Amino acid sequence: VEVEVTSLARFIDDALAHLAATVATARRPDGLYHAYNLVAFPSSDPAEVTHLPAMLEGQVAVLGTSALTASEALEVVEALFSSELYRADQGSFVLYPAAGRPAFLDRNTVPPEVMDQHPELRSLVGTGSSGVLRVDAAGAVHFRPGLSNARDLDAALDVLGADAAVREQIRAVYEALFDHHAFTGRSGGMYGYEGIGSIYWHMVAKLLVAIQERYLEEVGRGGDAAMIEGLAAAYRRVRDGLGFRKDPATFGAVPTDCYSHTPAHAGAQQPGMTGQVKEEVLTRGGELGLRIAGGRLTWGRPLLPEQELWAGTGGGRAFELTVCGTPVRVEPAEVDQMRIERRDGDVEVVAGRTLDREVSGAVFDRGGGVARIVVRLAPVVDA
């Protein structure tokens, strides 16, 4: 058993080293990271690997790896704002760079030079349900309708009895024209839904979570103050691109409602409880300083700017929220202190920013034993 555990540990170490190397080699010249690679096996020689365009999903993923330092993570976010993924009109990011699509009548047209170079392909021209290619009234050559994939193409070639050389050539033309190998779905083929030029708000919210996690990690380890503030500024900049930070004219809808996406040609679309709601729940606690560590509730450095954080609630400079149904009021103070008000009228005041396991557990259990908590926070002074 000991040998097996040692072997497993060695395997994990080797795997982590390979993953770190993969992340490092995926860095693009513009500071972003390649998200997806395409592999092809055209012969018995080594495989060919090519990259798909930049993807927001890939940047979110790399921000969540331990292979990047805080400084490198911040560079990724800054590169995003300078990239073709950024939509300045919305202050946010599309899923993929906006791909140009040929006009409808220009699609599925075999380039004339291909037919000139390979006259043998003329033998594949047919009519009705026969053949593989069609010639229109203007003399342009097209693949006939119904050839949805390589399997359909092979079946049509079987009917024609095409020889190996012709098969190889027409398959190459077919793939070069339609590029199925690099098909990414609606993001590269249509303009509606999460299509070309669209912002997918759930993925932007995931980016927000990834940056906040980096920020909290840096704060937790007592990192450099300038780096912490840089990550906080990057977070706020991404946050400013989300709906509720905008006016209705800019957002194209009610800014406080949840929407699936915003296409390039219209305002926000498809209202409803989208996946973004989950990320908003996760990030809001971090913005207000709420943390859970070791089964205990604690209050760290809030992420919101001072002028927004202490806007005033209930007659004073404070903010209020509920944690597992328990009302919590947070106030600025000279020293860190927590006041626990129980349902039976008992009041306990403790120093610091962290509740013990007993009180934390009572809050998590939602039993109502803790009626309210008042958290008083002293300003954070960086060294």
Secondary structure, DSSP 8 states (H G I E B T S, - for coil): -HHHHHHHHHHHHHHHHHHHHHHHHTB-TTS-B---EEEE-SSSSS-EEEE----HHHHHHHHTSTTS-HHHHHHHHHHHHTSTTEETTTTEE-SS-------GGGSS-B-HHHHHH-GGGGGGB-STTSSSEEE-TTS-EEE-TT--SHHHHHHHHHHHT--HHHHHHHHHHHHHHH-GGG--THHHH-SSTT-TT-EEHHHHHHHHHHHHHHHHHHHHTT--HHHHHHHHHHHHHHHTTSGGGS-HHHHTS-TTS-EEEE-TTSS-EEESS-THHHHHHHHHHHHTTEEEETTEEEE----S-HHHHTS-BTTBS-EEEEETTEEEEEEE-SS-EEEEEETTS-EEEEESSB--HHHHHHHHTT-S-EEEEEEEE------
